């Protein structure tokens, strides 16, 4: 960002100076990389995120999964249905509360974890960041997300 220019209302916004565009275009590039890496696992990026959460902690409610991924149930439900059809997860009603749906890994979904182990290293390599730079950048983005969410 050019800090020499006025950031007042009189300044006409220029696309390449906008933080939102830097984040957006970086997200597009990241998704393109993940699409290539996940092709061999036959997963979309969204499915990969669900799998990572479940590899960390299996048997979550849709609400818990949505909270972790910042997604609502209307967005998650079709995704989870496709994953169930692919036999990666199972969806069952909670015995304690039928309104809750429990998402659990299947054997096939659990086996994918091993195949996915190399992906974070491939992403780090593609970023051309060292591990310390990547950790610092992630911390900055986490803080930015929190600030934006608190002010949205």
Phi and psi in radians as a Rosetta constraint file:
Dihedral C 1 N 2 CA 2 C 2 CIRCULARHARMONIC -1.440 0.35
Dihedral N 2 CA 2 C 2 N 3 CIRCULARHARMONIC 1.911 0.35
Dihedral C 2 N 3 CA 3 C 3 CIRCULARHARMONIC -1.488 0.35
Dihedral N 3 CA 3 C 3 N 4 CIRCULARHARMONIC -0.095 0.35
Dihedral C 3 N 4 CA 4 C 4 CIRCULARHARMONIC -1.426 0.35
Dihedral N 4 CA 4 C 4 N 5 CIRCULARHARMONIC -0.280 0.35
Dihedral C 4 N 5 CA 5 C 5 CIRCULARHARMONIC -1.555 0.35
Dihedral N 5 CA 5 C 5 N 6 CIRCULARHARMONIC 2.735 0.35
Dihedral C 5 N 6 CA 6 C 6 CIRCULARHARMONIC -1.143 0.35
Dihedral N 6 CA 6 C 6 N 7 CIRCULARHARMONIC 2.391 0.35
Dihedral C 6 N 7 CA 7 C 7 CIRCULARHARMONIC -1.895 0.35
Dihedral N 7 CA 7 C 7 N 8 CIRCULARHARMONIC 0.331 0.35
Dihedral C 7 N 8 CA 8 C 8 CIRCULARHARMONIC -1.426 0.35
Dihedral N 8 CA 8 C 8 N 9 CIRCULARHARMONIC 3.139 0.35
Dihedral C 8 N 9 CA 9 C 9 CIRCULARHARMONIC -1.175 0.35
Dihedral N 9 CA 9 C 9 N 10 CIRCULARHARMONIC -0.364 0.35
Dihedral C 9 N 10 CA 10 C 10 CIRCULARHARMONIC -1.333 0.35
Dihedral N 10 CA 10 C 10 N 11 CIRCULARHARMONIC -0.293 0.35
Dihedral C 10 N 11 CA 11 C 11 CIRCULARHARMONIC -1.332 0.35
Dihedral N 11 CA 11 C 11 N 12 CIRCULARHARMONIC 2.204 0.35
Dihedral C 11 N 12 CA 12 C 12 CIRCULARHARMONIC -1.325 0.35
Dihedral N 12 CA 12 C 12 N 13 CIRCULARHARMONIC 2.179 0.35
Dihedral C 12 N 13 CA 13 C 13 CIRCULARHARMONIC -1.065 0.35
Dihedral N 13 CA 13 C 13 N 14 CIRCULARHARMONIC 2.373 0.35
Dihedral C 13 N 14 CA 14 C 14 CIRCULARHARMONIC -1.995 0.35
Dihedral N 14 CA 14 C 14 N 15 CIRCULARHARMONIC 2.220 0.35
Dihedral C 14 N 15 CA 15 C 15 CIRCULARHARMONIC -0.884 0.35
Dihedral N 15 CA 15 C 15 N 16 CIRCULARHARMONIC -0.872 0.35
Dihedral C 15 N 16 CA 16 C 16 CIRCULARHARMONIC -1.191 0.35
Dihedral N 16 CA 16 C 16 N 17 CIRCULARHARMONIC -0.180 0.35
Dihedral C 16 N 17 CA 17 C 17 CIRCULARHARMONIC -1.641 0.35
Dihedral N 17 CA 17 C 17 N 18 CIRCULARHARMONIC -0.071 0.35
Dihedral C 17 N 18 CA 18 C 18 CIRCULARHARMONIC -1.551 0.35
Dihedral N 18 CA 18 C 18 N 19 CIRCULARHARMONIC 2.248 0.35
Dihedral C 18 N 19 CA 19 C 19 CIRCULARHARMONIC -1.036 0.35
Dihedral N 19 CA 19 C 19 N 20 CIRCULARHARMONIC -0.720 0.35
Dihedral C 19 N 20 CA 20 C 20 CIRCULARHARMONIC -1.037 0.35
Dihedral N 20 CA 20 C 20 N 21 CIRCULARHARMONIC -0.677 0.35
Dihedral C 20 N 21 CA 21 C 21 CIRCULARHARMONIC -1.266 0.35
Dihedral N 21 CA 21 C 21 N 22 CIRCULARHARMONIC -0.632 0.35
Dihedral C 21 N 22 CA 22 C 22 CIRCULARHARMONIC -1.079 0.35
Dihedral N 22 CA 22 C 22 N 23 CIRCULARHARMONIC -0.742 0.35
Dihedral C 22 N 23 CA 23 C 23 CIRCULARHARMONIC -1.178 0.35
Dihedral N 23 CA 23 C 23 N 24 CIRCULARHARMONIC -0.775 0.35
Dihedral C 23 N 24 CA 24 C 24 CIRCULARHARMONIC -1.071 0.35
Dihedral N 24 CA 24 C 24 N 25 CIRCULARHARMONIC -0.892 0.35
Dihedral C 24 N 25 CA 25 C 25 CIRCULARHARMONIC -1.202 0.35
Dihedral N 25 CA 25 C 25 N 26 CIRCULARHARMONIC -0.558 0.35
Dihedral C 25 N 26 CA 26 C 26 CIRCULARHARMONIC -1.179 0.35
Dihedral N 26 CA 26 C 26 N 27 CIRCULARHARMONIC -0.695 0.35
Dihedral C 26 N 27 CA 27 C 27 CIRCULARHARMONIC -1.082 0.35
Dihedral N 27 CA 27 C 27 N 28 CIRCULARHARMONIC -0.728 0.35
Dihedral C 27 N 28 CA 28 C 28 CIRCULARHARMONIC -1.064 0.35
Dihedral N 28 CA 28 C 28 N 29 CIRCULARHARMONIC -0.762 0.35
Dihedral C 28 N 29 CA 29 C 29 CIRCULARHARMONIC -1.143 0.35
Dihedral N 29 CA 29 C 29 N 30 CIRCULARHARMONIC -0.703 0.35
Dihedral C 29 N 30 CA 30 C 30 CIRCULARHARMONIC -1.127 0.35
Dihedral N 30 CA 30 C 30 N 31 CIRCULARHARMONIC -0.762 0.35
Dihedral C 30 N 31 CA 31 C 31 CIRCULARHARMONIC -1.099 0.35
Dihedral N 31 CA 31 C 31 N 32 CIRCULARHARMONIC -0.668 0.35
Dihedral C 31 N 32 CA 32 C 32 CIRCULARHARMONIC -1.094 0.35
Dihedral N 32 CA 32 C 32 N 33 CIRCULARHARMONIC -0.762 0.35
Dihedral C 32 N 33 CA 33 C 33 CIRCULARHARMONIC -1.081 0.35
Dihedral N 33 CA 33 C 33 N 34 CIRCULARHARMONIC -0.836 0.35
Dihedral C 33 N 34 CA 34 C 34 CIRCULARHARMONIC -1.101 0.35
Dihedral N 34 CA 34 C 34 N 35 CIRCULARHARMONIC -0.661 0.35
Dihedral C 34 N 35 CA 35 C 35 CIRCULARHARMONIC -0.993 0.35
Dihedral N 35 CA 35 C 35 N 36 CIRCULARHARMONIC -0.781 0.35
Dihedral C 35 N 36 CA 36 C 36 CIRCULARHARMONIC -1.117 0.35
Dihedral N 36 CA 36 C 36 N 37 CIRCULARHARMONIC -0.810 0.35
Dihedral C 36 N 37 CA 37 C 37 CIRCULARHARMONIC -1.209 0.35
Dihedral N 37 CA 37 C 37 N 38 CIRCULARHARMONIC -0.596 0.35
Dihedral C 37 N 38 CA 38 C 38 CIRCULARHARMONIC -1.508 0.35
Dihedral N 38 CA 38 C 38 N 39 CIRCULARHARMONIC -0.193 0.35
Dihedral C 38 N 39 CA 39 C 39 CIRCULARHARMONIC -0.952 0.35
Dihedral N 39 CA 39 C 39 N 40 CIRCULARHARMONIC -0.749 0.35
Dihedral C 39 N 40 CA 40 C 40 CIRCULARHARMONIC -1.215 0.35
Dihedral N 40 CA 40 C 40 N 41 CIRCULARHARMONIC -0.336 0.35
Dihedral C 40 N 41 CA 41 C 41 CIRCULARHARMONIC -1.623 0.35
Dihedral N 41 CA 41 C 41 N 42 CIRCULARHARMONIC -0.109 0.35
Dihedral C 41 N 42 CA 42 C 42 CIRCULARHARMONIC 1.017 0.35
Dihedral N 42 CA 42 C 42 N 43 CIRCULARHARMONIC 0.762 0.35
Dihedral C 42 N 43 CA 43 C 43 CIRCULARHARMONIC -2.173 0.35
Dihedral N 43 CA 43 C 43 N 44 CIRCULARHARMONIC 2.561 0.35
Dihedral C 43 N 44 CA 44 C 44 CIRCULARHARMONIC -1.487 0.35
Dihedral N 44 CA 44 C 44 N 45 CIRCULARHARMONIC 2.930 0.35
Dihedral C 44 N 45 CA 45 C 45 CIRCULARHARMONIC -1.070 0.35
Dihedral N 45 CA 45 C 45 N 46 CIRCULARHARMONIC -0.751 0.35
Dihedral C 45 N 46 CA 46 C 46 CIRCULARHARMONIC -1.066 0.35
Dihedral N 46 CA 46 C 46 N 47 CIRCULARHARMONIC -0.733 0.35
Dihedral C 46 N 47 CA 47 C 47 CIRCULARHARMONIC -1.123 0.35
Dihedral N 47 CA 47 C 47 N 48 CIRCULARHARMONIC -0.691 0.35
Dihedral C 47 N 48 CA 48 C 48 CIRCULARHARMONIC -1.057 0.35
Dihedral N 48 CA 48 C 48 N 49 CIRCULARHARMONIC -0.728 0.35
Dihedral C 48 N 49 CA 49 C 49 CIRCULARHARMONIC -1.075 0.35
Dihedral N 49 CA 49 C 49 N 50 CIRCULARHARMONIC -0.766 0.35
Dihedral C 49 N 50 CA 50 C 50 CIRCULARHARMONIC -1.044 0.35
Dihedral N 50 CA 50 C 50 N 51 CIRCULARHARMONIC -0.804 0.35
Dihedral C 50 N 51 CA 51 C 51 CIRCULARHARMONIC -1.075 0.35
Dihedral N 51 CA 51 C 51 N 52 CIRCULARHARMONIC -0.736 0.35
Dihedral C 51 N 52 CA 52 C 52 CIRCULARHARMONIC -1.053 0.35
Dihedral N 52 CA 52 C 52 N 53 CIRCULARHARMONIC -0.738 0.35
Dihedral C 52 N 53 CA 53 C 53 CIRCULARHARMONIC -1.087 0.35
Dihedral N 53 CA 53 C 53 N 54 CIRCULARHARMONIC -0.776 0.35
Dihedral C 53 N 54 CA 54 C 54 CIRCULARHARMONIC -1.259 0.35
Dihedral N 54 CA 54 C 54 N 55 CIRCULARHARMONIC -0.517 0.35
Dihedral C 54 N 55 CA 55 C 55 CIRCULARHARMONIC -1.181 0.35
Dihedral N 55 CA 55 C 55 N 56 CIRCULARHARMONIC -0.525 0.35
Dihedral C 55 N 56 CA 56 C 56 CIRCULARHARMONIC -1.280 0.35
Dihedral N 56 CA 56 C 56 N 57 CIRCULARHARMONIC -0.793 0.35
Dihedral C 56 N 57 CA 57 C 57 CIRCULARHARMONIC -2.641 0.35
Dihedral N 57 CA 57 C 57 N 58 CIRCULARHARMONIC 1.902 0.35
Dihedral C 57 N 58 CA 58 C 58 CIRCULARHARMONIC -1.358 0.35
Dihedral N 58 CA 58 C 58 N 59 CIRCULARHARMONIC 2.805 0.35
Dihedral C 58 N 59 CA 59 C 59 CIRCULARHARMONIC 1.077 0.35
Dihedral N 59 CA 59 C 59 N 60 CIRCULARHARMONIC 1.269 0.35
Dihedral C 59 N 60 CA 60 C 60 CIRCULARHARMONIC -1.987 0.35
Dihedral N 60 CA 60 C 60 N 61 CIRCULARHARMONIC 2.703 0.35
Dihedral C 60 N 61 CA 61 C 61 CIRCULARHARMONIC -1.332 0.35
Dihedral N 61 CA 61 C 61 N 62 CIRCULARHARMONIC 2.821 0.35
Dihedral C 61 N 62 CA 62 C 62 CIRCULARHARMONIC -1.027 0.35
Dihedral N 62 CA 62 C 62 N 63 CIRCULARHARMONIC -0.676 0.35
Dihedral C 62 N 63 CA 63 C 63 CIRCULARHARMONIC -1.094 0.35
Dihedral N 63 CA 63 C 63 N 64 CIRCULARHARMONIC -0.793 0.35
Dihedral C 63 N 64 CA 64 C 64 CIRCULARHARMONIC -1.098 0.35
Dihedral N 64 CA 64 C 64 N 65 CIRCULARHARMONIC -0.730 0.35
Dihedral C 64 N 65 CA 65 C 65 CIRCULARHARMONIC -1.112 0.35
Dihedral N 65 CA 65 C 65 N 66 CIRCULARHARMONIC -0.782 0.35
Dihedral C 65 N 66 CA 66 C 66 CIRCULARHARMONIC -1.078 0.35
Dihedral N 66 CA 66 C 66 N 67 CIRCULARHARMONIC -0.712 0.35
Dihedral C 66 N 67 CA 67 C 67 CIRCULARHARMONIC -1.084 0.35
Dihedral N 67 CA 67 C 67 N 68 CIRCULARHARMONIC -0.737 0.35
Dihedral C 67 N 68 CA 68 C 68 CIRCULARHARMONIC -1.157 0.35
Dihedral N 68 CA 68 C 68 N 69 CIRCULARHARMONIC -0.630 0.35
Dihedral C 68 N 69 CA 69 C 69 CIRCULARHARMONIC -1.725 0.35
Dihedral N 69 CA 69 C 69 N 70 CIRCULARHARMONIC 0.006 0.35
Dihedral C 69 N 70 CA 70 C 70 CIRCULARHARMONIC 1.057 0.35
Dihedral N 70 CA 70 C 70 N 71 CIRCULARHARMONIC 0.694 0.35
Dihedral C 70 N 71 CA 71 C 71 CIRCULARHARMONIC -2.174 0.35
Dihedral N 71 CA 71 C 71 N 72 CIRCULARHARMONIC 2.558 0.35
Dihedral C 71 N 72 CA 72 C 72 CIRCULARHARMONIC -1.548 0.35
Dihedral N 72 CA 72 C 72 N 73 CIRCULARHARMONIC 2.904 0.35
Dihedral C 72 N 73 CA 73 C 73 CIRCULARHARMONIC -1.145 0.35
Dihedral N 73 CA 73 C 73 N 74 CIRCULARHARMONIC -0.502 0.35
Dihedral C 73 N 74 CA 74 C 74 CIRCULARHARMONIC -1.140 0.35
Dihedral N 74 CA 74 C 74 N 75 CIRCULARHARMONIC -0.565 0.35
Dihedral C 74 N 75 CA 75 C 75 CIRCULARHARMONIC -1.399 0.35
Dihedral N 75 CA 75 C 75 N 76 CIRCULARHARMONIC -0.699 0.35
Dihedral C 75 N 76 CA 76 C 76 CIRCULARHARMONIC -1.252 0.35
Dihedral N 76 CA 76 C 76 N 77 CIRCULARHARMONIC -0.685 0.35
Dihedral C 76 N 77 CA 77 C 77 CIRCULARHARMONIC -0.958 0.35
Dihedral N 77 CA 77 C 77 N 78 CIRCULARHARMONIC -0.889 0.35
Dihedral C 77 N 78 CA 78 C 78 CIRCULARHARMONIC -1.111 0.35
Dihedral N 78 CA 78 C 78 N 79 CIRCULARHARMONIC -0.628 0.35
Dihedral C 78 N 79 CA 79 C 79 CIRCULARHARMONIC -1.087 0.35
Dihedral N 79 CA 79 C 79 N 80 CIRCULARHARMONIC -0.802 0.35
Dihedral C 79 N 80 CA 80 C 80 CIRCULARHARMONIC -1.176 0.35
Dihedral N 80 CA 80 C 80 N 81 CIRCULARHARMONIC -0.616 0.35
Dihedral C 80 N 81 CA 81 C 81 CIRCULARHARMONIC -1.072 0.35
Dihedral N 81 CA 81 C 81 N 82 CIRCULARHARMONIC -0.773 0.35
Dihedral C 81 N 82 CA 82 C 82 CIRCULARHARMONIC -1.125 0.35
Dihedral N 82 CA 82 C 82 N 83 CIRCULARHARMONIC -0.663 0.35
Dihedral C 82 N 83 CA 83 C 83 CIRCULARHARMONIC -1.196 0.35
Dihedral N 83 CA 83 C 83 N 84 CIRCULARHARMONIC -0.602 0.35
Dihedral C 83 N 84 CA 84 C 84 CIRCULARHARMONIC -1.182 0.35
Dihedral N 84 CA 84 C 84 N 85 CIRCULARHARMONIC -0.742 0.35
Dihedral C 84 N 85 CA 85 C 85 CIRCULARHARMONIC -1.078 0.35
Dihedral N 85 CA 85 C 85 N 86 CIRCULARHARMONIC -0.554 0.35
Dihedral C 85 N 86 CA 86 C 86 CIRCULARHARMONIC -1.435 0.35
Dihedral N 86 CA 86 C 86 N 87 CIRCULARHARMONIC 0.014 0.35
Dihedral C 86 N 87 CA 87 C 87 CIRCULARHARMONIC 1.110 0.35
Dihedral N 87 CA 87 C 87 N 88 CIRCULARHARMONIC 0.569 0.35
Dihedral C 87 N 88 CA 88 C 88 CIRCULARHARMONIC -1.589 0.35
Dihedral N 88 CA 88 C 88 N 89 CIRCULARHARMONIC -0.537 0.35
Dihedral C 88 N 89 CA 89 C 89 CIRCULARHARMONIC -2.406 0.35
Dihedral N 89 CA 89 C 89 N 90 CIRCULARHARMONIC 2.893 0.35
Dihedral C 89 N 90 CA 90 C 90 CIRCULARHARMONIC -2.127 0.35
Dihedral N 90 CA 90 C 90 N 91 CIRCULARHARMONIC 2.627 0.35
Dihedral C 90 N 91 CA 91 C 91 CIRCULARHARMONIC -2.134 0.35
Dihedral N 91 CA 91 C 91 N 92 CIRCULARHARMONIC 2.100 0.35
Dihedral C 91 N 92 CA 92 C 92 CIRCULARHARMONIC -2.344 0.35
Dihedral N 92 CA 92 C 92 N 93 CIRCULARHARMONIC 2.577 0.35
Dihedral C 92 N 93 CA 93 C 93 CIRCULARHARMONIC -1.256 0.35
Dihedral N 93 CA 93 C 93 N 94 CIRCULARHARMONIC 2.452 0.35
Dihedral C 93 N 94 CA 94 C 94 CIRCULARHARMONIC -1.148 0.35
Dihedral N 94 CA 94 C 94 N 95 CIRCULARHARMONIC 2.405 0.35
Dihedral C 94 N 95 CA 95 C 95 CIRCULARHARMONIC -1.203 0.35
Dihedral N 95 CA 95 C 95 N 96 CIRCULARHARMONIC -0.519 0.35
Dihedral C 95 N 96 CA 96 C 96 CIRCULARHARMONIC -1.400 0.35
Dihedral N 96 CA 96 C 96 N 97 CIRCULARHARMONIC -0.564 0.35
Dihedral C 96 N 97 CA 97 C 97 CIRCULARHARMONIC -2.619 0.35
Dihedral N 97 CA 97 C 97 N 98 CIRCULARHARMONIC 1.823 0.35
Dihedral C 97 N 98 CA 98 C 98 CIRCULARHARMONIC -1.110 0.35
Dihedral N 98 CA 98 C 98 N 99 CIRCULARHARMONIC -0.268 0.35
Dihedral C 98 N 99 CA 99 C 99 CIRCULARHARMONIC -1.270 0.35
Dihedral N 99 CA 99 C 99 N 100 CIRCULARHARMONIC -0.377 0.35
Dihedral C 99 N 100 CA 100 C 100 CIRCULARHARMONIC -1.624 0.35
Dihedral N 100 CA 100 C 100 N 101 CIRCULARHARMONIC 2.392 0.35
Dihedral C 100 N 101 CA 101 C 101 CIRCULARHARMONIC -1.914 0.35
Dihedral N 101 CA 101 C 101 N 102 CIRCULARHARMONIC 2.238 0.35
Dihedral C 101 N 102 CA 102 C 102 CIRCULARHARMONIC -1.663 0.35
Dihedral N 102 CA 102 C 102 N 103 CIRCULARHARMONIC 2.262 0.35
Dihedral C 102 N 103 CA 103 C 103 CIRCULARHARMONIC -1.822 0.35
Dihedral N 103 CA 103 C 103 N 104 CIRCULARHARMONIC 2.197 0.35
Dihedral C 103 N 104 CA 104 C 104 CIRCULARHARMONIC -2.353 0.35
Dihedral N 104 CA 104 C 104 N 105 CIRCULARHARMONIC 2.645 0.35
Dihedral C 104 N 105 CA 105 C 105 CIRCULARHARMONIC -1.265 0.35
Dihedral N 105 CA 105 C 105 N 106 CIRCULARHARMONIC 2.522 0.35
Dihedral C 105 N 106 CA 106 C 106 CIRCULARHARMONIC -1.592 0.35
Dihedral N 106 CA 106 C 106 N 107 CIRCULARHARMONIC 3.057 0.35
Dihedral C 106 N 107 CA 107 C 107 CIRCULARHARMONIC -1.037 0.35
Dihedral N 107 CA 107 C 107 N 108 CIRCULARHARMONIC -0.735 0.35
Dihedral C 107 N 108 CA 108 C 108 CIRCULARHARMONIC -1.063 0.35
Dihedral N 108 CA 108 C 108 N 109 CIRCULARHARMONIC -0.769 0.35
Dihedral C 108 N 109 CA 109 C 109 CIRCULARHARMONIC -1.123 0.35
Dihedral N 109 CA 109 C 109 N 110 CIRCULARHARMONIC -0.683 0.35
Dihedral C 109 N 110 CA 110 C 110 CIRCULARHARMONIC -1.142 0.35
Dihedral N 110 CA 110 C 110 N 111 CIRCULARHARMONIC -0.688 0.35
Dihedral C 110 N 111 CA 111 C 111 CIRCULARHARMONIC -1.125 0.35
Dihedral N 111 CA 111 C 111 N 112 CIRCULARHARMONIC -0.509 0.35
Dihedral C 111 N 112 CA 112 C 112 CIRCULARHARMONIC -1.113 0.35
Dihedral N 112 CA 112 C 112 N 113 CIRCULARHARMONIC -0.408 0.35
Dihedral C 112 N 113 CA 113 C 113 CIRCULARHARMONIC -0.970 0.35
Dihedral N 113 CA 113 C 113 N 114 CIRCULARHARMONIC -0.781 0.35
Dihedral C 113 N 114 CA 114 C 114 CIRCULARHARMONIC -1.104 0.35
Dihedral N 114 CA 114 C 114 N 115 CIRCULARHARMONIC -0.742 0.35
Dihedral C 114 N 115 CA 115 C 115 CIRCULARHARMONIC -1.156 0.35
Dihedral N 115 CA 115 C 115 N 116 CIRCULARHARMONIC -0.437 0.35
Dihedral C 115 N 116 CA 116 C 116 CIRCULARHARMONIC -1.577 0.35
Dihedral N 116 CA 116 C 116 N 117 CIRCULARHARMONIC -0.096 0.35
Dihedral C 116 N 117 CA 117 C 117 CIRCULARHARMONIC -1.002 0.35
Dihedral N 117 CA 117 C 117 N 118 CIRCULARHARMONIC -0.565 0.35
Dihedral C 117 N 118 CA 118 C 118 CIRCULARHARMONIC -1.402 0.35
Dihedral N 118 CA 118 C 118 N 119 CIRCULARHARMONIC -0.233 0.35
Dihedral C 118 N 119 CA 119 C 119 CIRCULARHARMONIC -1.080 0.35
Dihedral N 119 CA 119 C 119 N 120 CIRCULARHARMONIC -0.838 0.35
Dihedral C 119 N 120 CA 120 C 120 CIRCULARHARMONIC -1.001 0.35
Dihedral N 120 CA 120 C 120 N 121 CIRCULARHARMONIC -0.673 0.35
Dihedral C 120 N 121 CA 121 C 121 CIRCULARHARMONIC -1.141 0.35
Dihedral N 121 CA 121 C 121 N 122 CIRCULARHARMONIC -0.676 0.35
Dihedral C 121 N 122 CA 122 C 122 CIRCULARHARMONIC -1.129 0.35
Dihedral N 122 CA 122 C 122 N 123 CIRCULARHARMONIC -0.685 0.35
Dihedral C 122 N 123 CA 123 C 123 CIRCULARHARMONIC -1.179 0.35
Dihedral N 123 CA 123 C 123 N 124 CIRCULARHARMONIC -0.748 0.35
Dihedral C 123 N 124 CA 124 C 124 CIRCULARHARMONIC -1.061 0.35
Dihedral N 124 CA 124 C 124 N 125 CIRCULARHARMONIC -0.766 0.35
Dihedral C 124 N 125 CA 125 C 125 CIRCULARHARMONIC -1.083 0.35
Dihedral N 125 CA 125 C 125 N 126 CIRCULARHARMONIC -0.783 0.35
Dihedral C 125 N 126 CA 126 C 126 CIRCULARHARMONIC -1.118 0.35
Dihedral N 126 CA 126 C 126 N 127 CIRCULARHARMONIC -0.531 0.35
Dihedral C 126 N 127 CA 127 C 127 CIRCULARHARMONIC -1.258 0.35
Dihedral N 127 CA 127 C 127 N 128 CIRCULARHARMONIC -0.356 0.35
Dihedral C 127 N 128 CA 128 C 128 CIRCULARHARMONIC 1.045 0.35
Dihedral N 128 CA 128 C 128 N 129 CIRCULARHARMONIC 0.477 0.35
Dihedral C 128 N 129 CA 129 C 129 CIRCULARHARMONIC -1.795 0.35
Dihedral N 129 CA 129 C 129 N 130 CIRCULARHARMONIC 2.655 0.35
Dihedral C 129 N 130 CA 130 C 130 CIRCULARHARMONIC -1.488 0.35
Dihedral N 130 CA 130 C 130 N 131 CIRCULARHARMONIC 3.003 0.35
Dihedral C 130 N 131 CA 131 C 131 CIRCULARHARMONIC -1.069 0.35
Dihedral N 131 CA 131 C 131 N 132 CIRCULARHARMONIC -0.679 0.35
Dihedral C 131 N 132 CA 132 C 132 CIRCULARHARMONIC -1.135 0.35
Dihedral N 132 CA 132 C 132 N 133 CIRCULARHARMONIC -0.717 0.35
Dihedral C 132 N 133 CA 133 C 133 CIRCULARHARMONIC -1.115 0.35
Dihedral N 133 CA 133 C 133 N 134 CIRCULARHARMONIC -0.740 0.35
Dihedral C 133 N 134 CA 134 C 134 CIRCULARHARMONIC -1.129 0.35
Dihedral N 134 CA 134 C 134 N 135 CIRCULARHARMONIC -0.733 0.35
Dihedral C 134 N 135 CA 135 C 135 CIRCULARHARMONIC -1.119 0.35
Dihedral N 135 CA 135 C 135 N 136 CIRCULARHARMONIC -0.776 0.35
Dihedral C 135 N 136 CA 136 C 136 CIRCULARHARMONIC -1.096 0.35
Dihedral N 136 CA 136 C 136 N 137 CIRCULARHARMONIC -0.767 0.35
Dihedral C 136 N 137 CA 137 C 137 CIRCULARHARMONIC -1.079 0.35
Dihedral N 137 CA 137 C 137 N 138 CIRCULARHARMONIC -0.754 0.35
Dihedral C 137 N 138 CA 138 C 138 CIRCULARHARMONIC -1.072 0.35
Dihedral N 138 CA 138 C 138 N 139 CIRCULARHARMONIC -0.743 0.35
Dihedral C 138 N 139 CA 139 C 139 CIRCULARHARMONIC -1.092 0.35
Dihedral N 139 CA 139 C 139 N 140 CIRCULARHARMONIC -0.708 0.35
Dihedral C 139 N 140 CA 140 C 140 CIRCULARHARMONIC -1.128 0.35
Dihedral N 140 CA 140 C 140 N 141 CIRCULARHARMONIC -0.738 0.35
Dihedral C 140 N 141 CA 141 C 141 CIRCULARHARMONIC -1.181 0.35
Dihedral N 141 CA 141 C 141 N 142 CIRCULARHARMONIC -0.676 0.35
Dihedral C 141 N 142 CA 142 C 142 CIRCULARHARMONIC -1.055 0.35
Dihedral N 142 CA 142 C 142 N 143 CIRCULARHARMONIC -0.773 0.35
Dihedral C 142 N 143 CA 143 C 143 CIRCULARHARMONIC -1.133 0.35
Dihedral N 143 CA 143 C 143 N 144 CIRCULARHARMONIC -0.721 0.35
Dihedral C 143 N 144 CA 144 C 144 CIRCULARHARMONIC -1.092 0.35
Dihedral N 144 CA 144 C 144 N 145 CIRCULARHARMONIC -0.792 0.35
Dihedral C 144 N 145 CA 145 C 145 CIRCULARHARMONIC -1.030 0.35
Dihedral N 145 CA 145 C 145 N 146 CIRCULARHARMONIC -0.771 0.35
Dihedral C 145 N 146 CA 146 C 146 CIRCULARHARMONIC -1.088 0.35
Dihedral N 146 CA 146 C 146 N 147 CIRCULARHARMONIC -0.794 0.35
Dihedral C 146 N 147 CA 147 C 147 CIRCULARHARMONIC -1.070 0.35
Dihedral N 147 CA 147 C 147 N 148 CIRCULARHARMONIC -0.801 0.35
Dihedral C 147 N 148 CA 148 C 148 CIRCULARHARMONIC -1.130 0.35
Dihedral N 148 CA 148 C 148 N 149 CIRCULARHARMONIC -0.739 0.35
Dihedral C 148 N 149 CA 149 C 149 CIRCULARHARMONIC -1.109 0.35
Dihedral N 149 CA 149 C 149 N 150 CIRCULARHARMONIC -0.674 0.35
Dihedral C 149 N 150 CA 150 C 150 CIRCULARHARMONIC -1.225 0.35
Dihedral N 150 CA 150 C 150 N 151 CIRCULARHARMONIC -0.366 0.35
Dihedral C 150 N 151 CA 151 C 151 CIRCULARHARMONIC -1.943 0.35
Dihedral N 151 CA 151 C 151 N 152 CIRCULARHARMONIC 0.093 0.35
